[in-house]
Amino acid sequence: MSEFTNILQKYWGYPSFRPLQEDIIRQVAAGNDTLGLMPTGGGKSVVFQVFALSKPGMCLVITPLIALMKDQVENLTKRGIKALAIYSGMTREEMKVALDNATWGDYKFLYLSPERIATERFKERLAKMNINLIAIDEAHCISQWGYDFRPSYLNIANLRELLPGVNVMALTATATGRVVDDIQEKLNFSKKNVLRKSFKRENLIYKVRIEEDKPGYLVRTLKSSKGSGVIYTRSRKKTKEIAEMLQKEGLSVTYYHAGLASETRNARQEAWIQGRFKIMVATNAFGMGIDKPDVRFVVHVDLPDSIEAYFQEAGRAGRDGKKAVALLLFNNTDKVRLKKGINEKFPPPDHIKRIYEALCNYFQVAEGFGKGMSYDFDLIDFAKKYQFSFAHVLSSLKILERDDYLQLTDELNRGSLVHFRVNRDDLYRFQVANIAFDSFIKLLLRSYTGMFTDYTAINEQLLAKRANIAIELVYKYLNALDTQKIIHYLPKKETPFIVFLKERLPIKRLVISAENYTERKQVYVDQVEAMLNYASSNATCRSQLLLRYFDEKNATRCGECDVCLSLNDLGISNVEFERIKTDIKTQLLKQAMLQHELFFKLSGNEDHKQLVIRWLLDNEKIIKRIDQKLEWKK
């Protein structure tokens, strides 16, 4: 048994690795920068975690989502592995304590949001840290051709200069060939090194249904479905409407979106994971980092705006390896909405500049000031105050983010934290001198550990219950101790925030670059067109279409999607289809020929031959030249 398998068994209890996991680990162990392409649910985090645990020192993990970061830190801590996270929105003192712990506290994992890499404080401390690996999760975010490009990811390349002897492990579940090359270039790989597992999910059946009455179809389908599932919609309002409609039909269902209170979101998520609700209706805010293996179906009521997003969300079904269905409901309204959404995603540059100016005024940031400042941001209040479209505000901020003017973080959603500012001896002297606080301080120390070395999450309601006092009195004690600098108390926070990366500029000096506007807009248009092509196609196996998008050119038909079933209804099996296709390829690689010439060189059923030729033409496997002859597209 290998050292890596021993670690896997010790901390995770798995008897063996999934395909490709150990291959990636061994590549990095051999001193090679490595990009691992693994499908959603393929166990990416375990790969860098096992490697890091096999070496002295600490693994630096770059990941874009605060919620995912916190989730992984919590999971590692439960396994007895020391991990911590640093991200925008933490106070200066929180960051100082976290950096102290990362430098001297024998931690194995430091999760870092990419924008923190550029800060001088982090770069100064990094030189004192013993880093054994740079792990980059969601590595497609570094590529401008990826569907979720994040400019702050470009800072990662600077780590290579600061940590010249440390290898990189980059991981992603969604990357086209162009993005794969771009990731390695942007991360300064010494040589190209990609390990990939086919994105094909043998147990996942993809289906598209053209349906004008989506609610009615949902009710009919879900009443006969078995197991748990997720229904994705793009609108927060629709999550509630669909859930209430299904509840009236007697189905076990709840809903989830980012606008709900964190306690509500957490409670509903946990109830769904435990099976107390069969169906979750949600926006795309739901699902990241959730590993519920027995999801039998994922339904998209609305069309996502990219194959990457669809593939990732659909991939949350069937992680236990058993049969599952990914169903997309589609009609002409989806097409109109996606086309209209292009202008919403890319407002005119003048409009973006007006939103930037209004934002600076909203936070009272003067010209020449504001760099490095962060502010709690109520997006809805801002949009209403200045009468901007909510969608235009969000899109404009993302464009300004790509040009490094500011950063809009995902919702912080942080519970209350306490850190003792004094040592134990000084705290004892304070208790003796301030007897009114003694019982409460003892309650804190009995209830939680680690508060002298780190910020510790507390629950005010639980403290009130244990002390049998009103929760208002708990708040009063905490705030009083904070005022006297005995503790640093950070009340619960549940908001996104804006970080200004540059000082406020006059509007005439604000430049929206062509690279981050015109070129990104074309990338988005191409993604929308690919998604529409997937939804409207009725000639190509769904799995093949998806895999071809990710440059897997030789995938075979799945035999179970709606397109394959329609071909099967014509009486052609997978085996027969592949036989005729191979025969056609052999003939056309010898020489180009007219369609009727090809037809008579093929053996088998005439209808089948005609069907396969038409399919290959529709899918551009064979092309018709100006002289009308067919040739195999090499």
C-alpha positions as CSV (number, residue, x, y, z in Angstrom):
1,M,0.0,0.0,0.0
2,S,1.4,3.4,-1.0
3,E,2.1,6.3,1.4
4,F,-0.7,8.2,-0.3
5,T,-3.3,5.5,0.1
6,N,-2.4,5.2,3.8
7,I,-3.1,9.0,4.2
8,L,-6.4,8.6,2.3
9,Q,-7.5,5.7,4.6
10,K,-6.4,7.4,7.8
11,Y,-8.2,10.7,7.2
12,W,-11.0,9.9,4.8
13,G,-11.6,6.2,5.4
14,Y,-11.6,5.4,1.6
15,P,-9.9,2.1,0.7
16,S,-8.5,3.4,-2.6
17,F,-8.4,6.4,-4.9
18,R,-10.8,7.2,-7.6
19,P,-9.4,7.1,-11.2
20,L,-6.7,9.8,-11.9
21,Q,-6.5,11.0,-8.3
22,E,-3.3,9.2,-7.4
23,D,-1.8,9.8,-10.9
24,I,-2.0,13.5,-10.3
25,I,-0.5,13.2,-6.9
26,R,2.4,11.2,-8.2
27,Q,3.1,13.6,-11.0
28,V,3.5,16.5,-8.5
29,A,5.5,14.2,-6.1
30,A,7.9,13.7,-9.0
31,G,8.4,17.5,-9.2
32,N,6.1,18.3,-12.1
33,D,3.7,21.2,-12.4
34,T,0.4,19.4,-13.2
35,L,-3.0,20.4,-14.5
36,G,-5.7,17.8,-13.6
37,L,-9.0,17.8,-15.5
38,M,-11.6,15.9,-13.5
39,P,-15.4,15.9,-13.8
40,T,-17.7,17.5,-11.2
41,G,-17.8,15.2,-8.2
42,G,-14.5,13.5,-9.2
43,G,-12.8,14.4,-5.8
44,K,-10.5,17.2,-6.8
45,S,-9.9,18.6,-3.2
46,V,-8.7,15.2,-1.9
47,V,-5.9,15.2,-4.5
48,F,-4.0,18.2,-3.2
49,Q,-5.0,17.5,0.4
50,V,-3.4,14.0,0.4
51,F,-0.3,15.3,-1.3
52,A,0.2,18.1,1.2
53,L,-0.3,15.7,4.1
54,S,2.5,13.5,2.7
55,K,5.1,16.3,3.0
56,P,6.4,18.7,5.7
57,G,5.1,22.2,5.5
58,M,1.9,23.8,4.4
59,C,-0.2,23.8,1.3
60,L,-1.3,27.1,-0.1
61,V,-4.8,26.7,-1.7
62,I,-6.1,29.4,-4.0
63,T,-9.9,29.3,-4.5
64,P,-12.4,32.0,-5.5
65,L,-15.4,31.3,-3.3
66,I,-15.4,32.2,0.3
67,A,-18.3,29.8,1.1
68,L,-16.4,26.9,-0.5
69,M,-13.2,28.0,1.3
70,K,-14.9,28.0,4.7
71,D,-16.6,24.7,4.0
72,Q,-13.3,22.9,3.2
73,V,-11.5,24.5,6.3
74,E,-14.4,23.2,8.5
75,N,-14.2,19.7,6.9
76,L,-10.4,19.4,7.4
77,T,-10.7,20.6,11.0
78,K,-13.3,17.9,11.7
79,R,-10.7,15.4,10.5
80,G,-8.1,16.7,12.9
81,I,-6.2,18.6,10.2
82,K,-5.2,22.2,11.0
83,A,-6.5,24.6,8.3
84,L,-7.3,28.3,8.1
85,A,-8.5,30.8,5.5
86,I,-7.7,34.4,4.5
87,Y,-10.1,36.4,2.3
88,S,-11.3,39.9,1.6
89,G,-13.7,41.2,4.2
90,M,-11.7,40.1,7.2
91,T,-10.7,42.9,9.6
92,R,-7.1,44.0,9.7
93,E,-6.7,42.2,13.1
94,E,-8.3,39.0,11.9
95,M,-5.9,38.9,9.0
96,K,-2.9,39.6,11.3
97,V,-3.9,36.7,13.6
98,A,-4.5,34.4,10.6
99,L,-1.1,35.3,9.1
100,D,0.6,34.7,12.5
101,N,-1.0,31.3,12.7
102,A,-0.1,30.4,9.1
103,T,3.5,31.5,9.8
104,W,4.1,29.9,13.2
105,G,1.1,27.7,14.0
106,D,1.9,24.4,12.4
107,Y,-1.0,24.6,10.0
108,K,-1.2,22.2,7.0
109,F,-3.5,24.3,4.8
110,L,-3.9,28.0,4.1
111,Y,-6.9,28.8,1.9
112,L,-6.4,32.2,0.2
113,S,-8.7,34.2,-2.0
114,P,-6.6,35.3,-5.1
115,E,-6.7,39.0,-4.5
116,R,-4.9,38.6,-1.1
117,I,-1.8,37.4,-3.0
118,A,-1.0,40.9,-4.1
119,T,-1.0,42.5,-0.6
120,E,2.4,43.5,0.8
121,R,1.6,42.0,4.2
122,F,1.0,38.6,2.7
123,K,4.1,38.7,0.5
124,E,6.2,39.7,3.6
125,R,4.9,36.8,5.6
126,L,5.0,34.3,2.8
127,A,8.9,34.3,2.9
128,K,8.7,32.9,6.4
129,M,6.2,30.1,5.6
130,N,7.2,26.6,4.7
131,I,5.0,26.0,1.6
132,N,5.0,22.5,0.1
133,L,2.5,23.0,-2.7
134,I,0.5,25.7,-4.5
135,A,-2.9,24.2,-5.2
136,I,-5.3,26.1,-7.5
137,D,-8.9,25.1,-7.4
138,E,-11.3,26.2,-10.2
139,A,-8.2,26.8,-12.3
140,H,-10.3,27.8,-15.4
141,C,-10.8,31.2,-13.6
142,I,-7.3,32.2,-14.7
143,S,-8.2,32.1,-18.4
144,Q,-9.8,35.0,-20.2
145,W,-11.4,32.3,-22.4
146,G,-12.9,30.5,-19.5
147,Y,-16.6,31.0,-18.5
148,D,-15.7,32.4,-15.1
149,F,-12.6,34.5,-15.7
150,R,-11.3,36.3,-12.5
151,P,-8.5,38.8,-13.1
152,S,-7.2,38.4,-9.5
153,Y,-6.2,34.8,-10.5
154,L,-3.5,36.4,-12.7
155,N,-1.7,37.3,-9.4
156,I,-1.0,33.6,-8.9
157,A,1.9,33.8,-11.4
158,N,3.7,36.1,-8.9
159,L,3.8,33.2,-6.4
160,R,6.1,31.3,-8.7
161,E,8.7,34.1,-8.3
162,L,8.2,34.2,-4.5
163,L,8.2,30.4,-4.2
164,P,10.6,29.3,-6.9
165,G,11.1,25.7,-5.7
166,V,7.4,24.9,-5.1
167,N,5.3,23.0,-7.7
168,V,1.8,23.9,-8.8
169,M,-1.2,21.6,-8.9
170,A,-4.1,23.1,-10.8
171,L,-7.5,21.5,-10.9
172,T,-10.7,22.1,-12.8
173,A,-13.9,20.3,-13.9
174,T,-14.6,22.6,-16.9
175,A,-12.0,23.5,-19.5
176,T,-11.9,23.6,-23.3
177,G,-8.7,22.9,-25.1
178,R,-8.0,26.6,-25.5
179,V,-8.5,27.1,-21.8
180,V,-6.3,24.1,-20.9
181,D,-3.4,25.7,-22.8
182,D,-4.1,29.1,-21.4
183,I,-4.1,27.8,-17.8
184,Q,-0.6,26.3,-18.1
185,E,0.8,29.4,-19.8
186,K,-0.7,31.8,-17.2
187,L,0.7,29.6,-14.4
188,N,4.2,29.5,-15.9
189,F,4.4,25.7,-16.2
190,S,7.9,24.7,-16.9
191,K,6.5,22.2,-19.4
192,K,3.0,21.2,-20.4
193,N,1.6,18.5,-18.2
194,V,-2.1,17.7,-18.3
195,L,-3.7,14.6,-16.8
196,R,-7.3,14.2,-17.8
197,K,-10.1,11.9,-17.1
198,S,-12.9,11.9,-19.7
199,F,-15.7,14.2,-18.7
200,K,-18.1,11.4,-19.8
201,R,-20.5,10.3,-17.1
202,E,-21.6,6.8,-18.0
203,N,-24.4,6.8,-15.4
204,L,-25.8,10.3,-16.2
205,I,-28.5,10.5,-18.9
206,Y,-28.8,13.9,-20.6
207,K,-32.2,14.8,-21.9
208,V,-33.8,17.9,-23.5
209,R,-37.5,18.5,-23.7
210,I,-39.1,21.1,-25.9
211,E,-41.9,22.2,-23.6
212,E,-44.1,25.3,-23.6
213,D,-45.9,24.4,-20.4
214,K,-42.9,23.9,-18.2
215,P,-44.8,24.0,-14.8
216,G,-47.3,21.4,-16.0
217,Y,-44.6,19.1,-17.3
218,L,-42.6,19.4,-14.0
219,V,-45.6,18.3,-12.0
220,R,-46.3,15.3,-14.2
221,T,-42.7,14.2,-14.3
222,L,-41.8,14.8,-10.6
223,K,-44.9,12.9,-9.4
224,S,-43.5,9.7,-11.0
225,S,-39.8,10.3,-10.2
226,K,-37.9,8.5,-7.5
227,G,-35.1,9.8,-5.3
228,S,-34.0,13.3,-4.5
229,G,-33.3,16.1,-7.0
230,V,-32.5,19.7,-7.8
231,I,-34.5,22.1,-10.0
232,Y,-32.5,25.0,-11.2
233,T,-34.0,28.3,-12.2
234,R,-32.4,31.7,-12.9
235,S,-34.8,33.8,-10.8
236,R,-35.0,34.0,-7.0
237,K,-38.7,34.8,-7.4
238,K,-39.3,31.6,-9.4
239,T,-37.6,29.4,-6.8
240,K,-40.4,30.2,-4.4
241,E,-43.2,30.1,-7.1
242,I,-42.1,26.7,-8.4
243,A,-41.7,25.3,-4.9
244,E,-45.1,26.5,-3.7
245,M,-46.7,25.1,-6.9
246,L,-45.1,21.7,-6.3
247,Q,-46.0,21.7,-2.6
248,K,-49.7,22.2,-3.6
249,E,-49.3,19.1,-5.7
250,G,-48.2,17.1,-2.6
251,L,-44.5,17.0,-3.4
252,S,-41.8,17.3,-0.7
253,V,-40.0,20.4,-1.7
254,T,-38.2,23.5,-0.5
255,Y,-36.3,26.4,-2.1
256,Y,-33.0,28.1,-1.9
257,H,-31.4,31.4,-3.1
258,A,-28.8,33.8,-2.0
259,G,-31.4,36.4,-0.8
260,L,-32.5,34.2,2.1
261,A,-31.1,34.5,5.6
262,S,-28.0,32.3,6.1
263,E,-29.8,30.3,8.9
264,T,-32.7,29.6,6.5
265,R,-30.3,28.6,3.7
266,N,-28.3,26.3,6.0
267,A,-31.4,24.7,7.5
268,R,-32.9,24.0,4.1
269,Q,-29.7,22.7,2.7
270,E,-29.2,20.3,5.6
271,A,-32.8,19.2,5.5
272,W,-32.5,18.3,1.8
273,I,-29.1,16.5,2.3
274,Q,-30.7,14.4,5.1
275,G,-33.7,13.6,3.0
276,R,-36.3,15.5,4.9
277,F,-37.1,17.2,1.6
278,K,-37.1,15.3,-1.7
279,I,-36.6,18.3,-4.0
280,M,-34.6,21.6,-3.8
281,V,-35.7,24.4,-6.1
282,A,-32.7,26.8,-6.4
283,T,-30.7,29.4,-8.2
284,N,-27.1,28.6,-9.1
285,A,-26.2,29.8,-5.7
286,F,-27.0,26.3,-4.5
287,G,-24.7,23.3,-5.0
288,M,-21.1,24.4,-4.9
289,G,-19.2,22.2,-2.5
290,I,-22.3,20.1,-1.7
291,D,-21.6,16.4,-2.1
292,K,-24.9,14.6,-1.8
293,P,-24.2,11.3,-3.7
294,D,-27.8,10.1,-4.2
295,V,-29.2,12.9,-6.3
296,R,-31.3,11.1,-9.0
297,F,-32.2,14.1,-11.1
298,V,-31.2,17.7,-11.9
299,V,-33.8,19.7,-13.9
300,H,-33.0,23.0,-15.5
301,V,-36.2,25.0,-15.9
302,D,-34.3,27.9,-17.5
303,L,-31.4,27.7,-19.9
304,P,-28.0,28.4,-18.4
305,D,-25.8,30.8,-20.4
306,S,-22.9,28.4,-21.0
307,I,-22.2,24.8,-21.5
308,E,-19.7,25.0,-18.7
309,A,-22.3,26.2,-16.2
310,Y,-24.8,23.6,-17.3
311,F,-22.3,20.8,-17.2
312,Q,-21.2,21.6,-13.7
313,E,-24.8,21.9,-12.4
314,A,-26.1,18.9,-14.2
315,G,-23.0,17.0,-12.9
316,R,-24.3,17.2,-9.3
317,A,-26.6,14.2,-10.2
318,G,-25.6,10.6,-9.8
319,R,-22.3,11.0,-7.9
320,D,-22.9,7.6,-6.3
321,G,-22.4,6.0,-9.8
322,K,-26.0,4.9,-10.1
323,K,-28.3,6.0,-13.0
324,A,-29.4,9.7,-12.8
325,V,-31.0,12.1,-15.2
326,A,-30.1,15.7,-16.2
327,L,-33.1,17.2,-17.9
328,L,-33.2,20.6,-19.7
329,L,-36.6,22.2,-20.4
330,F,-36.4,24.5,-23.4
331,N,-38.6,26.6,-25.6
332,N,-38.3,29.7,-27.8
333,T,-38.7,32.1,-24.8
334,D,-35.3,30.8,-23.5
335,K,-33.7,31.7,-26.8
336,V,-35.1,35.2,-26.8
337,R,-34.1,35.7,-23.1
338,L,-30.5,34.5,-23.6
339,K,-30.1,36.7,-26.7
340,K,-31.5,39.7,-24.7
341,G,-29.2,38.8,-21.9
342,I,-26.1,39.6,-23.9
343,N,-26.8,43.3,-23.7
344,E,-27.6,43.0,-20.0
345,K,-24.2,41.3,-19.4
346,F,-22.4,44.0,-21.4
347,P,-24.0,47.4,-20.8
348,P,-22.6,50.3,-22.9
349,P,-19.3,51.6,-21.6
350,D,-20.8,55.0,-20.8
351,H,-23.4,53.3,-18.6
352,I,-20.7,51.3,-16.8
353,K,-18.8,54.6,-16.1
354,R,-22.0,56.2,-14.7
355,I,-22.4,53.2,-12.3
356,Y,-18.8,53.5,-11.2
357,E,-19.3,57.2,-10.5
358,A,-22.5,56.5,-8.6
359,L,-20.8,53.8,-6.6
360,C,-18.0,56.1,-5.5
361,N,-20.6,58.7,-4.5
362,Y,-22.6,56.0,-2.6
363,F,-19.5,55.3,-0.4
364,Q,-18.4,58.9,-0.4
365,V,-15.0,58.1,-1.9
366,A,-13.2,61.2,-3.2
367,E,-11.1,61.3,-6.3
368,G,-7.6,60.1,-5.5
369,F,-8.7,58.1,-2.5
370,G,-10.2,54.7,-1.6
371,K,-7.5,52.3,-2.7
372,G,-7.6,49.2,-0.5
373,M,-10.8,50.3,1.2
374,S,-13.7,47.8,1.6
375,Y,-17.4,48.5,2.2
376,D,-20.4,46.4,3.0
377,F,-22.5,46.6,-0.1
378,D,-26.3,46.5,-0.4
379,L,-26.7,46.0,-4.1
380,I,-30.5,46.3,-4.1
381,D,-30.4,49.6,-2.1
382,F,-27.7,51.0,-4.4
383,A,-29.7,50.1,-7.6
384,K,-32.9,51.6,-6.2
385,K,-31.2,54.8,-5.0
386,Y,-29.7,55.6,-8.3
387,Q,-32.4,54.0,-10.4
388,F,-30.2,51.5,-12.2
389,S,-31.2,48.1,-13.4
390,F,-30.1,45.4,-10.9
391,A,-28.8,43.3,-13.7
392,H,-26.8,46.2,-15.2
393,V,-25.3,47.1,-11.9
394,L,-24.1,43.5,-11.3
395,S,-22.7,43.2,-14.9
396,S,-21.0,46.6,-14.8
397,L,-19.3,45.7,-11.5
398,K,-18.0,42.5,-13.0
399,I,-16.5,44.4,-16.0
400,L,-14.9,46.9,-13.7
401,E,-13.6,44.0,-11.7
402,R,-11.9,42.5,-14.8
403,D,-10.1,45.8,-15.3
404,D,-8.9,45.8,-11.7
405,Y,-10.8,48.9,-10.5
406,L,-12.6,47.0,-7.7
407,Q,-13.7,43.7,-6.5
408,L,-17.3,42.5,-5.6
409,T,-17.0,39.5,-3.3
410,D,-19.6,36.8,-2.9
411,E,-21.7,37.1,0.3
412,L,-19.5,36.8,3.4
413,N,-22.1,35.0,5.5
414,R,-19.9,34.8,8.6
415,G,-21.0,33.9,12.1
416,S,-20.0,35.9,15.1
417,L,-16.3,35.6,16.1
418,V,-14.3,36.2,19.3
419,H,-10.6,36.5,19.9
420,F,-8.9,37.3,23.2
421,R,-6.6,40.3,22.9
422,V,-4.9,39.7,26.3
423,N,-3.0,36.7,27.5
424,R,-4.3,34.4,30.3
425,D,-2.4,36.2,33.1
426,D,-3.8,39.6,32.1
427,L,-7.3,38.1,31.7
428,Y,-7.1,36.7,35.3
429,R,-6.2,40.1,36.7
430,F,-9.1,41.7,34.8
431,Q,-11.5,39.1,36.2
432,V,-10.3,39.8,39.7
433,A,-10.7,43.5,39.3
434,N,-14.0,43.3,37.4
435,I,-16.1,40.6,39.2
436,A,-19.2,41.5,37.2
437,F,-17.6,40.0,34.1
438,D,-16.1,36.9,35.8
439,S,-19.0,34.5,35.3
440,F,-19.5,35.4,31.6
441,I,-15.7,35.1,30.8
442,K,-15.7,31.7,32.4
443,L,-18.8,30.7,30.3
444,L,-16.9,31.7,27.2
445,L,-13.8,29.7,28.1
446,R,-15.9,26.7,29.0
447,S,-17.9,26.8,25.8
448,Y,-15.1,27.4,23.3
449,T,-11.4,26.6,22.8
450,G,-8.7,28.3,20.8
451,M,-9.8,31.9,21.4
452,F,-6.3,33.1,22.6
453,T,-4.7,32.0,19.3
454,D,-7.4,32.5,16.7
455,Y,-10.8,34.0,16.0
456,T,-13.4,31.4,17.2
457,A,-17.0,31.2,16.0
458,I,-19.5,31.6,18.8
459,N,-23.3,31.4,19.1
460,E,-24.8,34.2,21.2
461,Q,-28.1,32.3,21.5
462,L,-26.4,29.2,22.9
463,L,-24.4,31.3,25.4
464,A,-27.7,32.9,26.6
465,K,-29.3,29.5,27.0
466,R,-26.3,28.1,29.0
467,A,-26.2,31.1,31.3
468,N,-30.0,31.3,31.5
469,I,-29.9,35.0,30.6
470,A,-31.5,37.1,27.9
471,I,-29.6,37.2,24.6
472,E,-29.5,41.1,24.9
473,L,-27.3,40.7,28.0
474,V,-24.9,38.4,26.1
475,Y,-24.5,41.1,23.4
476,K,-24.0,43.7,26.2
477,Y,-21.2,41.6,27.8
478,L,-19.5,41.0,24.5
479,N,-19.6,44.6,23.4
480,A,-18.3,45.8,26.8
481,L,-15.4,43.4,26.7
482,D,-14.6,44.5,23.2
483,T,-14.7,48.2,24.3
484,Q,-12.2,47.4,27.1
485,K,-10.0,45.6,24.6
486,I,-10.2,42.3,26.4
487,I,-11.7,40.6,23.4
488,H,-12.2,41.5,19.8
489,Y,-15.8,40.7,19.1
490,L,-17.0,40.6,15.5
491,P,-20.8,40.3,15.3
492,K,-22.4,38.1,12.7
493,K,-22.1,39.5,9.2
494,E,-24.1,38.5,6.1
495,T,-23.4,40.8,3.2
496,P,-21.3,41.0,0.1
497,F,-18.8,43.9,0.0
498,I,-16.9,46.1,-2.4
499,V,-13.1,46.4,-2.3
500,F,-11.6,49.4,-4.2
501,L,-8.4,48.1,-5.8
502,K,-7.4,51.5,-7.1
503,E,-8.0,55.1,-6.0
504,R,-11.1,56.7,-7.4
505,L,-10.5,58.0,-10.9
506,P,-12.2,60.9,-12.8
507,I,-14.6,59.5,-15.3
508,K,-12.6,60.8,-18.3
509,R,-9.6,58.6,-17.1
510,L,-11.7,55.5,-16.5
511,V,-10.8,53.1,-19.4
512,I,-12.9,50.0,-20.1
513,S,-10.4,47.9,-22.0
514,A,-11.2,46.1,-25.3
515,E,-9.8,42.9,-23.9
516,N,-12.2,42.9,-21.0
517,Y,-15.2,44.2,-22.9
518,T,-15.2,43.6,-26.6
519,E,-13.3,40.3,-26.5
520,R,-15.1,39.0,-23.4
521,K,-18.4,39.9,-25.0
522,Q,-17.5,37.7,-28.0
523,V,-16.5,34.9,-25.7
524,Y,-19.9,35.2,-24.0
525,V,-21.8,35.3,-27.3
526,D,-20.0,32.1,-28.4
527,Q,-20.9,30.4,-25.1
528,V,-24.6,31.4,-25.5
529,E,-24.6,30.1,-29.1
530,A,-23.1,26.8,-27.9
531,M,-25.7,26.4,-25.2
532,L,-28.5,27.2,-27.7
533,N,-27.1,24.7,-30.1
534,Y,-27.1,22.0,-27.4
535,A,-30.7,22.7,-26.5
536,S,-32.0,22.9,-30.1
537,S,-30.0,20.0,-31.6
538,N,-31.9,16.8,-32.4
539,A,-29.3,15.0,-34.5
540,T,-26.4,14.5,-32.1
541,C,-26.1,12.4,-28.9
542,R,-26.3,14.8,-26.0
543,S,-23.3,13.3,-24.3
544,Q,-21.3,13.6,-27.5
545,L,-22.2,17.3,-27.9
546,L,-21.1,18.1,-24.4
547,L,-17.9,16.1,-24.7
548,R,-17.1,17.6,-28.1
549,Y,-17.4,21.1,-26.5
550,F,-14.6,20.0,-24.1
551,D,-12.5,18.7,-27.0
552,E,-13.2,15.0,-26.6
553,K,-13.7,14.3,-30.3
554,N,-14.0,10.6,-30.3
555,A,-16.8,10.0,-27.8
556,T,-19.3,7.3,-28.7
557,R,-23.1,7.7,-28.5
558,C,-24.5,7.2,-25.1
559,G,-27.5,5.3,-26.4
560,E,-29.8,6.6,-23.7
561,C,-30.3,10.4,-24.2
562,D,-33.4,11.7,-26.0
563,V,-31.5,11.9,-29.3
564,C,-30.1,8.4,-29.1
565,L,-33.5,7.0,-28.2
566,S,-35.0,8.6,-31.3
567,L,-32.3,7.0,-33.4
568,N,-33.0,3.7,-31.7
569,D,-36.7,4.1,-32.5
570,L,-35.6,4.1,-36.2
571,G,-34.2,0.6,-35.5
572,I,-30.5,1.3,-35.5
573,S,-28.4,0.1,-32.6
574,N,-25.2,1.7,-31.2
575,V,-23.2,-1.2,-32.7
576,E,-24.8,-0.8,-36.1
577,F,-24.4,3.0,-36.0
578,E,-20.7,2.7,-35.2
579,R,-20.1,0.0,-37.8
580,I,-21.6,2.1,-40.6
581,K,-19.8,5.2,-39.4
582,T,-16.4,3.4,-39.4
583,D,-17.1,2.1,-42.9
584,I,-17.9,5.6,-44.1
585,K,-14.7,6.9,-42.6
586,T,-12.6,4.2,-44.2
587,Q,-14.1,4.9,-47.6
588,L,-13.8,8.7,-47.5
589,L,-10.3,8.6,-46.2
590,K,-9.3,6.7,-49.4
591,Q,-11.0,9.3,-51.6
592,A,-13.8,11.9,-51.8
593,M,-16.9,10.8,-53.6
594,L,-20.5,11.8,-54.4
595,Q,-23.1,10.8,-51.9
596,H,-24.7,8.2,-54.1
597,E,-21.3,6.7,-54.8
598,L,-20.6,6.4,-51.1
599,F,-24.0,4.9,-50.5
600,F,-23.5,2.0,-52.8
601,K,-20.1,1.1,-51.3
602,L,-21.6,0.6,-47.9
603,S,-23.2,-2.6,-46.7
604,G,-26.2,-2.9,-44.5
605,N,-29.8,-1.6,-44.3
606,E,-30.5,1.3,-46.7
607,D,-32.4,3.4,-44.2
608,H,-29.6,3.0,-41.7
609,K,-26.9,4.0,-44.2
610,Q,-28.9,7.1,-45.2
611,L,-29.5,8.0,-41.5
612,V,-25.8,7.7,-40.6
613,I,-24.7,9.8,-43.6
614,R,-27.2,12.5,-42.7
615,W,-26.1,12.4,-39.1
616,L,-22.4,12.8,-40.1
617,L,-23.2,15.7,-42.4
618,D,-25.3,17.5,-39.7
619,N,-22.5,17.1,-37.2
620,E,-19.7,18.1,-39.7
621,K,-17.9,14.8,-39.4
622,I,-18.1,14.7,-43.2
623,I,-18.3,17.8,-45.4
624,K,-19.7,18.5,-48.8
625,R,-17.3,20.3,-51.1
626,I,-18.1,22.7,-53.9
627,D,-18.0,19.8,-56.4
628,Q,-20.6,18.1,-54.2
629,K,-18.2,15.3,-53.2
630,L,-18.1,14.2,-49.6
631,E,-14.9,14.0,-47.7
632,W,-14.0,13.0,-44.1
633,K,-13.2,16.0,-42.0
634,K,-9.7,15.3,-40.6
